[in-house]
């Protein structure tokens, strides 16, 4: 299960949630809406299975503006990590089977989300900042300081999957974080170091079965929600448009998986 957001570029100011904000789609700050999505990925393929519209505080603090875009009065500001948590709760309630949850730094730096996942025994690998802290030696220590103290033998060269120019290989290392771990479960700080530039290190917070191997964590699935164009201003119409687009993607993913197995019959109706 993967959480990520994408931007929907806009020209006006009336579309629900629109303002000048960072858009991963454009790679810069633009006038746009931002949607948070939950993707389901496996060796068979991937599809988007849930969505929430991110509403900045400039919107939730202006109820007249919200009403004009069809946003109910009881909808309050929620950070992107909280929107991901809402969707994950729906997934858990629906009994969707999944082994791991992963997300980038926007979600990984939210410690309340990590605690929430551990309370529900959901294994995760989430990107964090180098300044994020972990309990070690009776004190809170930064991720980059803990990693800098590792001996050279702690690093392993592993592939994070195939890329456009071959395997995406890095040096990986992990540090066990024992404080508060449940029986049979473990917490780790995971570090990924560039082969070409050892100073380029990415950090991840991890939780899962205690016997998880480093290779499991390094094989993070890579999928991002695709951008979908919509001119709808109203929140309800936007949700309907996005939901139908997600349904089409899911149908295509299921059809492709069936074809790969040699089953050329069309996928069953939703």
JORAHU-V33720 format. One record per backbone hydrogen bond with DSSP energy under -1.0 kcal/mol. NH is the residue of the N-H (numbers start at 1). CO is the residue of the C=O. If there is no record, write none. Layout:
<<NH:CO> <NH:CO>>
This chain:
<<2:39> <3:102> <4:37> <6:35> <8:33> <10:31> <16:233> <18:15> <19:32> <21:30> <23:28> <27:23> <28:23> <30:21> <32:19> <33:8> <35:6> <36:52> <37:4> <38:50> <39:2> <40:47> <42:45> <45:42> <47:40> <49:38> <50:38> <52:36> <54:34> <59:56> <60:56> <61:57> <62:59> <66:62> <67:63> <68:64> <69:66> <70:67> <71:66> <75:72> <83:79> <84:80> <85:81> <86:82> <87:83> <88:84> <89:85> <90:86> <91:87> <92:88> <93:89> <94:90> <95:92> <96:91> <101:123> <102:1> <107:104> <108:104> <109:105> <110:107> <111:109> <114:110> <115:111> <116:112> <117:113> <118:114> <119:115> <120:116> <121:118> <122:117> <124:207> <125:101> <126:205> <127:103> <128:203> <132:129> <134:141> <136:139> <139:136> <141:134> <143:132> <144:130> <146:142> <147:143> <148:144> <149:145> <150:147> <154:151> <155:152> <156:172> <158:170> <160:168> <163:166> <166:163> <168:161> <169:167> <170:158> <171:193> <172:156> <173:191> <175:189> <177:187> <181:178> <185:182> <186:208> <188:206> <189:175> <190:204> <191:173> <192:202> <193:171> <194:200> <200:197> <201:199> <202:192> <204:190> <205:126> <206:188> <207:124> <208:186> <210:184> <212:209> <217:213> <218:214> <219:215> <220:218> <235:69> <238:234> <239:235> <240:236> <241:237> <242:238> <243:239> <244:240> <245:241> <246:242> <247:243> <248:244> <249:245> <250:246> <251:247> <252:248> <253:249> <254:250> <255:251> <256:252> <257:253> <258:254> <259:255> <260:256> <261:257> <262:259> <263:258>>
